[in-house]
Amino acid sequence: MHFSELNNSDILVTGASGFIGSALSAELVKSGARVHGISRNFKESNGNIQWHQGDLTDLSYVDQLIESVRPDYVFHLAGHVVGRRDVQQVMPSFNNNLLTTVHLLVSLDKYKCKRMILAGSLEEPVFGDNVFEPSSPYAVSKFAASNYCKMFHQLYQFPVTIAKVFMVYGPGVRDLKKLLPYVILTTANGNVPELTSGTRKLDWIYIDDIVSGLIHLAIVPGIEGQTIDIGTGKLTLTRDVVELTVKLVNPDIKPHFGAVEDRVMEQVRRANSQETLEKISWKAKIDLESGLKKLINSLV
Ligand SMILES: NC(=O)c1ccc[n+]([C@@H]2O[C@H](COP(=O)([O-])OP(=O)(O)OC[C@H]3O[C@@H](n4cnc5c(N)ncnc54)[C@H](OP(=O)(O)O)[C@@H]3O)[C@@H](O)[C@H]2O)c1
């Protein structure tokens, strides 16, 4: 991939130390952009990424950061990416998903960047679904963040596009307790993975596809204020994804479905890939089995 439109631009990537942000940053560097990563932890800048240390929940820090970087584009990927329902998730989700977004919007509004791209989520409620209430502290914080972006676009003509990101997998995943790394590592060690019923269907998208989709959202003209699905449009039963993974890693193991309780209020959502193709001329390329093989090779 090479996106000449981004050559020589200053791009701020929040969450650049995370799973999606690190893959995105590497791709932006290849396109000739000056990439600024932000992390709460100290990281040495190198020829590729200029690192800034700070916490986006601190508005005065965000103001300083934006004033010093003056980014042409911002990809806001930083967040608390945890779907658990317990009340301990409320404050970290509120602070790291919602407050960080509002801080960036307020601060960037003074400088007029070309576009901000927010990583939204499939977990956000959708008008017309049978259950409209947000299903977790994560879901409500992402939904509120998307709505702030829409309000900034409507009221202040702020150039923001929301990527509705579906279930991402692939090499570089940070949290090894997430479903696929857990299944791969457990099975590779000869142990039985303990799982939920596996009856939820999800739209799984490979990391390289997410990266190219996000970059399209920065460069395609005329899509400000819109939410655009970045997924494959294909639903796969979690049980089938797990069984395929186990077959590829260690076919002698039989995963234990039903050992862990299902999360309440789980929704089934698929990307509207046809609409995305029409709007940004992009679609996902990597099929599930090829993507799983790459993930497995990266872990075992
Ligand atoms: N992964 C998925 O399947 C998926 C699906 C839908 C949507 N998304 C969205 O995509 C984005 C990226 O997800 P991911 O899986 O790449 O997440 P991740 O690996 O957990 O990375 C998130 C990053 O956010 C940074 N961060 C969190 N709070 C921060 C704060 N207050 N200030 C500065 N940095 C902060 C962390 O960096 P430091 O710890 O270095 O500070 C962390 O590396 C998130 O917005 C998520 O909601 C992901």
The ligand as an SDF file (V2000), in Angstrom:
LIG
                    3D

 48 52  0  0  0  0  0  0  0  0999 V2000
   -9.5420   -4.1560   18.3590 N   0  0  0  0  0  0  0  0  0  0  0  0
  -10.7810   -4.2360   17.8910 C   0  0  0  0  0  0  0  0  0  0  0  0
  -11.2840   -5.3190   17.5100 O   0  0  0  0  0  0  0  0  0  0  0  0
  -11.6190   -2.9890   17.7800 C   0  0  0  0  0  0  0  0  0  0  0  0
  -12.9410   -3.1070   17.3220 C   0  0  0  0  0  0  0  0  0  0  0  0
  -13.7180   -1.9490   17.2110 C   0  0  0  0  0  0  0  0  0  0  0  0
  -13.1820   -0.7160   17.5490 C   0  0  0  0  0  0  0  0  0  0  0  0
  -11.8970   -0.6370   18.0110 N   0  0  0  0  0  0  0  0  0  0  0  0
  -11.3760    0.6880   18.3810 C   0  0  0  0  0  0  0  0  0  0  0  0
  -10.1210    0.8830   17.7480 O   0  0  0  0  0  0  0  0  0  0  0  0
   -9.2560    1.6340   18.5980 C   0  0  0  0  0  0  0  0  0  0  0  0
   -7.9330    0.9140   18.7810 C   0  0  0  0  0  0  0  0  0  0  0  0
   -8.1710   -0.3860   19.3300 O   0  0  0  0  0  0  0  0  0  0  0  0
   -6.9480   -1.3480   19.7000 P   0  0  0  0  0  0  0  0  0  0  0  0
   -7.4980   -2.7260   19.7450 O   0  0  0  0  0  0  0  0  0  0  0  0
   -5.7770   -1.0300   18.8280 O   0  0  0  0  0  0  0  0  0  0  0  0
   -6.6580   -0.8730   21.1970 O   0  0  0  0  0  0  0  0  0  0  0  0
   -5.3790   -1.1030   22.1440 P   0  0  0  0  0  0  0  0  0  0  0  0
   -4.4130   -2.0830   21.5450 O   0  0  0  0  0  0  0  0  0  0  0  0
   -5.9180   -1.4000   23.5030 O   0  0  0  0  0  0  0  0  0  0  0  0
   -4.6860    0.3240   22.1590 O   0  0  0  0  0  0  0  0  0  0  0  0
   -5.2910    1.4200   22.7410 C   0  0  0  0  0  0  0  0  0  0  0  0
   -4.2100    2.4290   23.0500 C   0  0  0  0  0  0  0  0  0  0  0  0
   -4.8260    3.5980   23.5830 O   0  0  0  0  0  0  0  0  0  0  0  0
   -3.8540    4.2760   24.3490 C   0  0  0  0  0  0  0  0  0  0  0  0
   -4.5460    5.0540   25.3650 N   0  0  0  0  0  0  0  0  0  0  0  0
   -5.5830    4.6520   26.1660 C   0  0  0  0  0  0  0  0  0  0  0  0
   -5.9650    5.6510   26.9760 N   0  0  0  0  0  0  0  0  0  0  0  0
   -5.1800    6.7160   26.6830 C   0  0  0  0  0  0  0  0  0  0  0  0
   -5.0910    8.0280   27.1860 C   0  0  0  0  0  0  0  0  0  0  0  0
   -5.8810    8.4520   28.1780 N   0  0  0  0  0  0  0  0  0  0  0  0
   -4.1650    8.8670   26.6570 N   0  0  0  0  0  0  0  0  0  0  0  0
   -3.3390    8.4530   25.6820 C   0  0  0  0  0  0  0  0  0  0  0  0
   -3.3640    7.2020   25.1560 N   0  0  0  0  0  0  0  0  0  0  0  0
   -4.2760    6.3430   25.6630 C   0  0  0  0  0  0  0  0  0  0  0  0
   -2.9680    3.1870   24.9580 C   0  0  0  0  0  0  0  0  0  0  0  0
   -1.6410    3.6220   24.8430 O   0  0  0  0  0  0  0  0  0  0  0  0
   -0.6010    3.6890   26.0880 P   0  0  0  0  0  0  0  0  0  0  0  0
   -0.9810    2.5510   27.0240 O   0  0  0  0  0  0  0  0  0  0  0  0
    0.7120    3.5020   25.4130 O   0  0  0  0  0  0  0  0  0  0  0  0
   -0.8150    5.0140   26.6940 O   0  0  0  0  0  0  0  0  0  0  0  0
   -3.2120    1.9610   24.0760 C   0  0  0  0  0  0  0  0  0  0  0  0
   -2.0530    1.5210   23.4190 O   0  0  0  0  0  0  0  0  0  0  0  0
  -10.0260    1.8560   19.9100 C   0  0  0  0  0  0  0  0  0  0  0  0
  -10.6050    3.1310   19.8840 O   0  0  0  0  0  0  0  0  0  0  0  0
  -11.1170    0.7940   19.8710 C   0  0  0  0  0  0  0  0  0  0  0  0
  -12.2620    1.2130   20.5880 O   0  0  0  0  0  0  0  0  0  0  0  0
  -11.0990   -1.7390   18.1440 C   0  0  0  0  0  0  0  0  0  0  0  0
  1  2  1  0
  2  3  2  0
  2  4  1  0
  4  5  1  0
  4 48  2  0
  5  6  2  0
  6  7  1  0
  7  8  2  0
  8  9  1  0
  8 48  1  0
  9 10  1  0
  9 46  1  0
 10 11  1  0
 11 12  1  0
 11 44  1  0
 12 13  1  0
 13 14  1  0
 14 15  2  0
 14 16  1  0
 14 17  1  0
 17 18  1  0
 18 19  2  0
 18 20  1  0
 18 21  1  0
 21 22  1  0
 22 23  1  0
 23 24  1  0
 23 42  1  0
 24 25  1  0
 25 26  1  0
 25 36  1  0
 26 27  1  0
 26 35  1  0
 27 28  2  0
 28 29  1  0
 29 30  1  0
 29 35  2  0
 30 31  1  0
 30 32  2  0
 32 33  1  0
 33 34  2  0
 34 35  1  0
 36 37  1  0
 36 42  1  0
 37 38  1  0
 38 39  2  0
 38 40  1  0
 38 41  1  0
 42 43  1  0
 44 45  1  0
 44 46  1  0
 46 47  1  0
M  CHG  2   8   1  16  -1
M  END
$$$$
